[in-house]
Amino acid sequence: MQAQCEQCRGSWQNPVSAGISMELAKTIVTATTKPVKIAIITPYRAQVSLLRQLLRAERNAVPNPYGGDEIEVGTVHQFQGSGAGVVIFDVVDGDGRGELGRLLSDDGGIRLVNVAITRARGKFVVIADRSWCSRIRISLQNRLLGGLVDGDRQTTTLSVQRHLPKFEIGFCRKRQI
């Protein structure tokens, strides 16, 4: 399944990366023996709304393998001053955009990624479309994020090869006037 970034009310969302982020968070929560706080952080409000919708659905699911309070979702700015054992940074940008978004570009983007990294007390995971990042030459626009995605920094890279179920989420409906 191809990750497709789409504009939504002046912001951006990516249902595939949202699904991967949520599945990873659920897997971590159910696989750990000790309580762990997981923060899913993204630069875009539309992605936060989409992730919160997915999280609500998980909390209402029966059976629910976890209490539901272990996972929090927000923008980088909303997480300033707090931290989590595991931070999942959902880049969102991918096919559907011709370049890295303004929030992640240049010095401001480097600072934003740095804030996301420093929220992690333990693990920091980046969810990104690596082939898209390579095509747009992400390292020229944000060397910190590029280093994480390209594996130039001390990282372990896990490629997700499986197909996720199609997410039917009608969050960004066009309003009729």
C-alpha positions as CSV (number, residue, x, y, z in Angstrom):
1,M,0.0,0.0,0.0
2,Q,1.4,3.4,-1.0
3,A,1.5,6.1,1.7
4,Q,-0.5,9.0,0.3
5,C,-0.2,12.4,1.9
6,E,-3.3,14.5,1.5
7,Q,-4.3,18.0,2.4
8,C,-7.1,18.5,5.0
9,R,-8.4,21.8,6.2
10,G,-5.1,23.6,5.6
11,S,-3.0,20.9,7.2
12,W,-1.8,17.5,6.1
13,Q,-2.6,13.8,6.9
14,N,-1.4,10.4,5.8
15,P,-3.7,7.5,6.7
16,V,-1.1,4.9,6.0
17,S,1.6,6.4,8.3
18,A,-1.1,7.0,10.9
19,G,-2.0,3.3,10.7
20,I,1.6,2.2,11.0
21,S,2.2,4.6,14.0
22,M,-0.9,3.3,15.8
23,E,-0.1,-0.4,15.1
24,L,3.5,0.1,16.4
25,A,2.2,1.8,19.6
26,K,-0.3,-0.9,20.3
27,T,2.4,-3.6,19.7
28,I,4.8,-1.9,22.1
29,V,2.1,-1.6,24.8
30,T,1.0,-5.2,24.5
31,A,4.6,-6.6,24.3
32,T,6.0,-4.9,27.3
33,T,5.7,-6.3,30.9
34,K,6.1,-2.9,32.5
35,P,3.9,0.1,31.9
36,V,5.2,2.4,29.3
37,K,4.1,5.8,28.1
38,I,4.1,6.2,24.3
39,A,3.8,9.5,22.6
40,I,2.9,9.7,18.9
41,I,4.1,13.1,17.7
42,T,3.5,14.6,14.3
43,P,4.0,18.2,13.0
44,Y,0.5,18.4,11.5
45,R,-2.9,19.0,13.2
46,A,-4.8,17.0,10.6
47,Q,-2.6,13.9,11.4
48,V,-3.2,14.4,15.1
49,S,-7.0,14.4,14.5
50,L,-6.7,11.3,12.4
51,L,-4.5,9.5,15.0
52,R,-6.9,10.5,17.8
53,Q,-9.8,9.1,15.9
54,L,-7.9,5.8,15.5
55,L,-7.0,5.9,19.2
56,R,-10.6,6.4,20.2
57,A,-11.7,3.5,18.1
58,E,-9.0,1.3,19.7
59,R,-10.1,2.4,23.2
60,N,-13.7,1.5,22.4
61,A,-12.8,-1.9,20.8
62,V,-13.7,-5.1,22.5
63,P,-11.5,-6.8,23.6
64,N,-9.2,-3.9,24.4
65,P,-5.7,-5.4,25.2
66,Y,-4.6,-2.4,27.2
67,G,-6.1,0.4,29.3
68,G,-5.7,2.9,26.6
69,D,-4.0,5.6,28.6
70,E,-0.5,4.5,27.6
71,I,-0.7,6.2,24.2
72,E,-0.9,9.9,23.7
73,V,-1.1,11.8,20.5
74,G,-0.2,15.4,19.7
75,T,1.8,17.9,17.7
76,V,5.5,18.6,18.5
77,H,4.4,21.9,20.1
78,Q,1.8,20.1,22.3
79,F,4.5,17.8,23.8
80,Q,7.0,20.6,24.7
81,G,7.9,20.2,28.3
82,S,6.8,16.6,28.6
83,G,8.3,13.3,27.7
84,A,7.5,9.6,27.1
85,G,9.4,6.3,27.3
86,V,8.8,5.8,23.6
87,V,8.3,8.6,21.0
88,I,7.0,7.7,17.6
89,F,7.6,10.6,15.3
90,D,5.2,10.4,12.3
91,V,6.7,12.6,9.5
92,V,3.4,12.4,7.5
93,D,5.0,13.9,4.3
94,G,5.1,11.5,1.3
95,D,3.6,10.9,-2.1
96,G,1.0,13.6,-2.7
97,R,3.5,16.3,-1.8
98,G,6.2,17.6,-4.1
99,E,8.5,18.6,-1.3
100,L,9.1,18.5,2.4
101,G,6.5,20.6,4.3
102,R,7.3,24.0,5.6
103,L,7.1,22.8,9.2
104,L,9.9,20.3,8.6
105,S,12.2,22.4,6.3
106,D,15.3,24.4,7.1
107,D,16.4,25.6,10.6
108,G,12.8,25.7,11.9
109,G,12.3,22.1,10.8
110,I,15.6,21.0,12.4
111,R,14.5,22.6,15.7
112,L,11.1,20.9,15.5
113,V,12.7,17.4,15.0
114,N,15.1,18.1,17.8
115,V,12.2,18.9,20.2
116,A,10.5,15.6,19.1
117,I,13.8,13.7,19.7
118,T,14.3,15.2,23.2
119,R,10.8,14.1,24.3
120,A,12.0,10.5,24.2
121,R,13.2,9.2,27.5
122,G,14.0,5.8,25.9
123,K,13.3,4.9,22.3
124,F,12.7,7.3,19.4
125,V,11.1,5.9,16.2
126,V,10.6,7.8,12.9
127,I,7.8,6.8,10.6
128,A,8.6,8.1,7.1
129,D,8.3,7.1,3.5
130,R,12.0,6.4,2.9
131,S,11.8,6.2,-0.9
132,W,9.9,9.5,-1.1
133,C,12.4,11.1,1.3
134,S,15.2,9.9,-0.9
135,R,13.5,11.3,-4.1
136,I,13.1,14.8,-2.6
137,R,16.6,14.7,-1.2
138,I,15.4,15.3,2.4
139,S,18.9,15.7,3.7
140,L,19.3,19.0,1.8
141,Q,16.2,20.4,3.4
142,N,16.6,19.0,7.0
143,R,19.9,17.4,7.7
144,L,18.8,16.0,11.1
145,L,15.6,14.3,9.8
146,G,17.5,13.2,6.7
147,G,20.2,11.6,8.8
148,L,17.5,9.7,10.8
149,V,15.6,8.6,7.7
150,D,18.6,7.7,5.6
151,G,20.3,5.9,8.5
152,D,23.4,8.2,8.5
153,R,23.0,8.7,12.3
154,Q,23.3,5.9,14.8
155,T,20.0,4.2,14.1
156,T,18.4,0.8,13.4
157,T,16.2,0.8,10.3
158,L,13.1,-1.4,10.1
159,S,11.4,-1.6,6.7
160,V,7.7,-2.2,6.8
161,Q,6.9,-4.7,4.0
162,R,3.4,-5.8,5.0
163,H,0.2,-4.4,3.7
164,L,-2.0,-2.7,6.2
165,P,-5.7,-2.9,6.0
166,K,-7.4,-0.1,4.1
167,F,-8.4,2.6,6.6
168,E,-11.8,3.9,6.0
169,I,-11.7,7.1,7.9
170,G,-14.1,9.9,6.7
171,F,-12.4,12.6,8.8
172,C,-11.7,15.2,6.1
173,R,-15.0,15.6,4.4
174,K,-15.6,18.6,2.2
175,R,-18.2,20.9,3.5
176,Q,-21.1,21.9,1.3
177,I,-21.8,25.6,1.1
